[in-house]
Amino acid sequence: MNASTLPVVLEYLIAALIVIAGLLSLIGAIGLLRFKSFYQRLHAPSLGATMGITVLGIASLLYFNFSGQAVGFQEILIIVFLLFTVPLTALIVTRAALYRHRRAGRDVPGRDNLRGGSAENLHERLVTGDDIDEEYDPRESC
């Protein structure tokens, strides 16, 4: 079976998965632009990239398996690799940012900041701006 003789239902399924993957990645990119703090901005693209690439890998796996061109081990490896590396990278970057904020004496999101107070006051108790790079002055490190 070659690519021109794929069943129509399978072609529509693959096309729908590609569109869904693009929409998930677009939602992650929009979240990157809309969210205010560094911690929020890190969350949306990592989820969008993980889900988008996973769905795109599934679409690629279906296409190449049913067209008879390949078994699809590469797609499986890519999906597994990205499912592990993207969240771990986001975790490491978040911990580095928390460490920098704590060393600078700034208020950071955490359990201590969430206890007590009202829901209206919650937003004021968290880091609300992108001030993560404001604390670094390259002249101070010399």
FENVENFEN-V777074 format. One record per backbone hydrogen bond with DSSP energy under -0.5 kcal/mol. CO is the residue of the C=O (numbers start at 1). NH is the residue of the N-H. Records with the same first field share a line. If there is no record, write none. Layout:
CO->NH / NH
This chain:
2->5
3->6
7->11
8->12
9->13
10->14
11->15
12->16
13->17
14->18
15->19
16->20
17->21
18->22
19->23
20->24
21->25
22->26
23->27
24->28
25->29
26->30
27->31
28->32
29->33
30->34
31->35
37->41
38->42
39->43
40->44
41->45
42->46
43->47
44->48
45->49
46->50
47->51
48->52
49->53
50->54
51->55
52->56
53->57
54->58
55->59
56->60
57->61
58->62
59->63
60->64
61->65
62->66
63->67
64->68 / 69 / 70
72->76
73->77
74->78
75->79
76->80
77->81
78->82
79->83
80->84
81->85
82->86
84->88
85->89
86->90
87->91
88->92
89->93
90->94
91->95
92->96
93->97
94->98
95->99
96->100
97->101
98->102
99->103
100->104
101->106
102->105
110->114
111->114 / 115
118->122
119->122 / 123
121->125
122->125 / 126
123->126
126->128
129->38 / 131
131->135
133->136
135->137
136->138
137->140 / 141
138->141
139->142
